[in-house]
């Protein structure tokens, strides 16, 4: 006997949306149940015209009550729960029966992706998983006046399966910038009523945090997020949403660093399969100067992403682009944490009695240690946290004399002289390598206070690092006609897409001091122009 599927709706004044939704299910299900909760438009006529069995149920400010009426009228083996503002594309609609037959063998609840679209602009707002395909069994009922949840005998449905995104995807147009606030206020009133009842669901704090977040009330969102997070992981789809809300809000406020670190630590503990939580925790550890811990969490994030563990019912926004960024951050933390690792080869040289090589290696290690301390000061110079300021003061006291004098000049406490320019040129490349171009930009701009030769030396380093805009800003301050300056300007302008300006600078460079590099760039400009 063929398996039967019932589509169940609850509706009110949804004539326009309902027509599209019903048409997307035409020929895909065996029966359609529509429970109308008091429409005054043509909703009922539209439902009947598409062959639906229509039932009437007065609205009671309780979504579960209406949902349960629709379940009671269904006769199918499986129930597809749909709202009027949801629909399937033709390619996805025809997959409904096959995915139930394939994934429903060992499951009572099938979870699939729903794409939220702004009904005003059509913009994709987000993707989230929904539990809308249910095996019809005894004691199946929804609970909760709002954000209703299907349960078996009052307990979460245990046997679940997730349908791959390319096999089933639902579209939803129920939210827009104009409707978001009004729906949020409606949802909040129903949730507060449930909370006051004395018998709220164990997901109540999660939904309150989510609703306050949609209403842009950050303090209340954080309050209820903490109440939810402290209860640990719950057996529901997208249970990590509260952790995401909490971390996102706290990250906006540097003074709440300790609170953010606690939140990310709990997120990693409760959802180890979500790579972005490990990446967030790495940032917190690095911010707190625990570089080895930051490296460990970056490595875990990349490992979880590569293994595909983050592809379960908890949505993940970790992409290959994110992985590339985390990889670069891991390299930075690793370089800042190398002091202890560098001691091993020094001890080995001492044991072997190779004193000349030991002396040279010790000098290099001391230099790199000083550069890392300098990079740490740059990384934390705008951090007002007391613990960070204390660490920075300690790092400053440990700087080698030459770097200490450069640091005071950088802060504007002493004048810049030729000696400062030499020290700066000697460490700039290593500092950029440690921090990355973005973090090192302010330090690179410090060279604008230098002499012409000092700015040229700094521009060489930034050009080598492919920091085209920074290098060009240093070169533009030089008014003298110098072949090397024009050549570097031409290279930077070429990579920034300013072809005509690049050609002028490169021609000026060739006239002053011909070079193979300038000739190559001029040929590339000619090829680009011909193309």
C-alpha angles and dihedrals in degrees: 000000000000118000114250126218125202122199111211125199136179111198146169125181093344101130096134097044095039093058093058092044094050092046090055089058097046109134091359100093135037100229139008122215118195120186109194115203099195113314120183096187131063095289094118093047091051091050094049092046089059094050099259123153103235125208129180125226124167113241112255103179087259122108093190092057091056093042091053091053089055091049091051091056096048120101101182127111089236130031125215108201111209136173122216092248093054127085144160128235115241092257092051097041093061089055095062097090097040093051092049090051092047103039100027095069093092100017140075096195127043120201123202140167124275120195115213114217127188102242091210099050104014089234116153106246101181145316121243137167122252132191102225107135111077133176107234106239136150116285093020108149142148123245130199130053089239131020085023118203130207114236140176112229089339094307130105112268105262104196108069136158131190120225115218114252094242092057101050131012128164124204121218127192099173097113134064137155089263096049101037097084097044092049090046092055091047091050092047093054091052093046093049089051090052091048091050091051090078092232106074123161118260088250095059096104091049092054093044091052091048093049095047088048090055088051089051093240097141100179094053091043090053092045094056093038090060091048088054098041094051089061090062131227117341127207097249134106114265091011087151093070093094091054089051092052092047096048094044093053096043092049089065092065118059091192088065093058096123091051091048090050091053091049094050091046089056091045091055091047095049100035108030090159094066108088097197091061089059090048091050091049090050090056091051092049092047090047087054091050095251093132097166089052090050091052090049094052093045089052091049092049091053092045093051091047093049092048093052092233089135092066098089130102092299108086117236127197093191109128136177088262089055090048091053091051093048089050091056091047089051090054090051094050090046092054091049089051099050100102096093093041091054093057094070098067090044091055090048091053091049092052091050092051093234093148099168093052090041090055092050093045091048091052091050092047091049090049093051090046089055091048091051090050089050091049090049090054090051091048094053103031094111096040111112096189112123094226091052093047090052091051090047091051090052091048091049091052090053097051116119111253096257093050091043090057090047090051093054089048091049090053089052094246094119135026124267116244138169092274091056090051091053093049090046094051089050095058104027096091092049093047091051090048091052099044104026126237097285096051092042096047095099091050090049091051088056086078089072085081091060134094120267092267091047092053091047091052091050092046089055090058094046092047090052088051089051091240090146100170094047093047092048092051089056093047095047089064090062112092098180117099102244123163095220091050092052091046093052091045090052092050092049093046091049092055091045090056098249096132101169094048091045091053092052093050094045092049089050089050092051091050092051099038120354116223138175091234094056090047091053093051091048090053091050090051090052091050091049090049093050090049 
